[in-house]
Amino acid sequence: MVLPPETKLTYSSEFSSVRPTVFAFDESIIEGLKSKQVYVKSDSNGVCYLCDTNQTYRIRQIENSNSQLLVLQDDNFSSIRTQCTGIVNVDVVYTESLPDHEIRSFFDKYPKLPNILTRIEFESIWSHAKLVNHLQSRDWYCIREGEWSMISPNDYYNMQGGILNTCAIVGLSSTTPYTYNSEDIWMGLNEILASEGSAEEVNLSMVQYLLSRFSADDDTSYKNKSETEWPLNITISVEKVVTFRGRQLLHVRFGSSGVNSNRTPMNIEKYIADLRDVLVTTVGVDPELIESDGRIRELLPAIFKDHAVVDDGLIFPLDSSALPLELDARISELFKIKQKWTKVELESFVVPILAPGTKPESLLIKNCRLDQDEDGKMYYSSKF
């Protein structure tokens, strides 16, 4: 929730009854205040945040770093309340990625709302820059007719599978490796859908967008979210195709899993066998890769990144974007999934929510034990 600019904001009587309270602001916030680009926001629990065009900030009492301020509203006023007085600090909420389930919920709630980005800014605690970056980084968000829209993860995986199957039937557009004529793929896909009894056609721009999701990250086609015109021919990356097939299998098995899903874990040997079976019929995949056990296993870390973790030969679902943004809560959730993490692995989930330059080990040691196992690797385990 964003407090509208015309809303009057006042101190509550409890807040100012003893002595004035000093706010410790960053210079950038002061500049934002001058240009009227700073807003007071509260989350679904009423916890108060400050937000400018680039960042979200926690508002907290310095005397007690665990306290949060609440925004309470009546008919005419909105007040920030706390039982404490003293210095109030404003700290950046560091996160490399936003909770994707939260962003998806807005598209589900407002499926046909124009300018939905403004609505998300209004009802969430996130800044405009963070929201745009998130929409740009996730494959199931694109721009249609000038507006951001979402393809549900289920539809995304199904449609992408159909695109790959169509590529195998239609074939390459030229002698250039792994390049496909998007119009041929579009017509071929709709012919397949019609033969399967589907009454709906997929439009050309959507097919081009989906095909571009298989392009390399540095390719101009992949960077396009439908803001600009598509080229006729689109080149795909075999590594992207293999990664997609691997994640498609995870999605079929685990679905849109939360932080700590109760779904039955999958045996990694069974997963590798299933992946081989899928890759045999996947366009562009080198048979040598399929036959090489070592090469398949080398690709697993990239496939599992942000989607799953492995423990004692079993694959567990893990949506990293659903992890709590508070350090202690995040560590607690991770230890519900695995009792022991390698130092590198656990720190990879912690660094994205720490201030730049922070050493994760110095913070983790409060909740974790750091030991060296028989294999010579360093491992974290919980102290609790």
N, C-alpha and C positions, 0 to 999 in steps of 0.2 A: 504494500500500500504506500502511495506517495501522498503526503499532505499537500493539497492544492496551494498554489502561491497565495491565494487570497485568504487562506486560513490563518487566523491569529494564533501565534504560538506564545505561550507564557510560562513562567516558572510556577510550579505548584507551591503552595504555602509550606509544605514540608521541606521543599528543596532549598528555600532561601530564608528560612526562619532564624537560623543561627548565624550564618555569615555568608558573604558572597562566594560564589563558586567560580573558579577560574577554568576556562577551557584551553587546553594545550593544542593549538592548531598548527598544522603544517602550512608553509607559505603558499603552497598551491591551493589550499582550501580557501585561504584569505582572498586570493585573486579570484577564485570562483564565486565567492560571496559578493565581491564587488560587481561581477558581471551577472549576478542572479542565476548562476548555474549550479548551485548547491541546494540539495533537497534533504529534508528529514524524512526518512522512510522507516517503516516497521515491518517485520516479517509476520507470518501467520500467528505467532505467539505473542505479538505485541512488542517484541524486543526492538529497541531503537537503533537505527543506523543513520549514517550520513552518506550521501552519495553525490558525486559530481559527474561530469561527462566521461571520466576515465576510470575512476576507482570507487570502491565501496569501503566505508570505514566503520569499525566498531566504536561505540561510545562507551567508555567504562570509567569507573572510579579508580584512581591510581592506588588508593589505600587498599583496595580489594580487587585484584585483577579478574576475579570470577563474577563480579557484579555487573549487571546490565541495567540500562535505563529503559523505562517503559513509556510509550506514548499513549496517553489516555485522551479520549475525545468526548465532548458533550456537544450540545447544539451550536455553540458559538466559539468555543476555544479548544485548542489541543495543547496539552501540557506534558512536559517531560518530568517524570516523577522519580524520586529516590528518597530513601530514608537517611542517606548519608549526605554530608557536605564536604567540600574540599576541592581538590583539583580533579577535573574530568579530562581524560586523555582521549584523543581520536586517533585510532590506529588503522592502517590499511589492512583489509582482509585479503591476504595473499592466497591466490589459487590460480593454477594454470588452466583449469577447466571448470566450467560451471556444472552443477548437478543437472545432467541431461534429462532425467525423469521430470524434474521441475519445469524445464523449458517445454518439453513435449506436452505437459499437462495443459499449458495455455493454448496450444494448437488444437488439442482435443476439446477444450472448453469453448473456444471461439473459432470453429472450423471455417466460417465464411466472413470473419470480421476484417474489414479493410484496415490497412496500416496496423497490423497486429503487433509490430515491433514497439510502437508507442504504448500499446496496452500492456505488453510485458514489462516495459520500463516502469509503467505506472503501478503495477501490482507486485513487482518483485523488488528485491533490494539491490539489483545489479545495475551497473552503469551502462550507458549506451555503447561505449567502446567494447566492454566485456561481452555484451550480448551479440553485437555484430561479429566479433571474433569467434564466438561459439558457433553461430549459425554458419559462418564460413568454413569452420573446421569439421563439421559433421556432415556425412554424405547424404543423410536423409532430409536435409534442408536445402531448398533451392528457391529461386525467384520465378514466379509465374505471373505474367502480365503486370510486371512492376511491383509485385507484392511477395513478401516471404511466405512460403508455404512448407508443409511437411509431408513427406511420404512416411507412413507408419513403418517401423522396422520390419514387421512381417511382410508388408507389401514390397518394401525395398529388396529384401532377400529373394522373394519370389520373382520379382520383375528382373532383377539382375541375373538370376538363374536362367530366365527366359531369353535375355539378351545373349548370354554365352551360348545357349543352345542354337539360337538363330545364327550367330556368327559361324558356328560349325557347319551349318547347312548352306548358308549363302557363300561363304568363303571370302578370301582376301580381295581387296579392291584393286591391288596392283602388285608389282614385284617388291614393293617396300615391305619389310618385315612387319607383320602384325598390324597392318593398317586396313580399316574397313570403311566402306562407303555407307554413311549413316542412313541415306535414303533407302538403300537396298535392305539394310537391317530393319528399318522401320516397316517397309512393306512386308518383308518376310515374317517379322514378329506378328503383325496383325493377321496375316494369313494363318499362322499357327493358332493364334487365339480364336479365330473364326472357326477353324476346323475342330477346336475343342469345345465349341458351343458358346463362346463368350460373345455377348452382344455389344460390349464396349471396345472401342478402338483406343490405342495409345497414340497420342499426337507426336509429330515429328520432333518437336523441341524436347519433349520428355525422353524420347529414345536417345536423342543426342546427349542429353544430360547424363543419362544412365550409362551410356557407352563411355563417356568421358571419365566416369568414376574409375575405370580401369586404366586410365592413362597415368604416366609417372607423375609424382608429386610436383616436379618442376615444369611439367608440360603446361602450355597456355590453356589447353582444353580443360585440364583438371582444375586449374585455378578459376575457371569461369563457373559461376553459379547460375548461369542463364542471364547474366546482365548484358552480355554482348552476343552478337550473332555467331552461330556455330559454323565451323568449317565443314565442307562436305565429307572429307575423309578424316577419320579420327584414329590415331595410333594408340594401341593398348600395350601395357607392360605385363609380361608373363608373371613377374613376381607379384604384381597386384592381383592377377587372376588366381594364383595359387593361394595367396593370403585370403582372398574373398571366399574361395571354396572351403578353406579351413574354418573360417569364422561362420560360414553358412552352416556347417556341420554342428558347431557349438550352439548356434541359434536354434537349430532344429531340436537339439537335445535339451538345452537349458531354457530356451526362450529368452524373454527380456528379464533376466535375473536381476535381483536386487543386490545389496551388499553381501548378505550372508544367506544365500538361497538354501532351502531345505531339499532341493532336488537331489536325486541320487547321483553321486559322482560317476564319472566315466573312466573305464580302464584305458590307460594311454595306448596300450598295444592294440586294443580294439579300435580306438580312434584312428591310429595310423593306418590300420588295415582299411577302414572305411574311407579315409582320405585318399588312399591309393585307388580304390575302386571308383571314386568320383573323378579323380584326375585322369584316369584312363580315357574317359569320354569327354574331357574338357579341351576346348580348342587351344592350340598353341603350346601345350605342355610337352616338354621333351620326354620321350619314353625313358631315357637314361635317368632323369630325375625321379621318375616313378619307381624305377627298379632299384635305385640306390637308397638303402636304409639310412646311411649316414647323411645324405643330402636332405632327405625328408626331415630328419630330426634336427638338422641345422636351421630349418625354417620355422620350427615350432615356437621359439621365443617371440618371433615377430608376429606370428598368428595369434598367440595367446595374449600379447601385450594389451592391457586394459580390458581384457575379456575373460581371462581364466588364469588359474594358477595350478601348479602340479605339486602333489605331495605324496610321496611313497608310491609312485606309479599310478596315482589317481588324479583325474582332472576335476577341479572344482570351479564352478562359475564365479566370476568376480568382476562386476561392473565398477571400474575404478571411479567413474564420475558420480556414483552413488555413495561413496565413502563420506563420512562426516568431515567438515572443514575444520573442526576443532581437533587439535593434536591428540589429546588423551582419548577422546571418543574414537578417533580413527585407529589408534593403536589397539584399543579394546576390540573393535570390529575385526581387525586383521587377525588377532590371536584367536578369535572364534572360528576362523577358517583353518588356520594352521597353528600348531603349538610351537613350531620352531621355524624361523626364517633365516635365510642367509643374510649377511650384513648388507650386501649390495641390493638384494631383493626388497627387504623391508624399507631401506632408505629411499628406494625409488618411488615408494608410495608416500613418503613423508616430505621429501624435498619440494614437491609442487605446492605445498601450503606454507612453506617457510620463507622468511624474508631473504632476499638475495645475499649470498655470502655466509649464511648461517650454517654451522656444522651440525648435521642431524644427530651425530653421535652424542654431542653434548646435551641434547634435549631428550633423546631416547633413553639415556642411562637412568633417568628417574623412574621409568616404568619397566625397563628391560634389563636382562642380564646379557652380557656379551661374552661368549665363550668360543674357544677353538675346539672343533670336533676332531675326530680321528682322521678325517680326510684332509685336515690342514686348513679348512675353510672356517671363517668367522661366522658365528650364528648368534641371532638374538632369540631369547626366550622371555616370557613374561615373568615378572617378579610376583605376580599376584595369582 
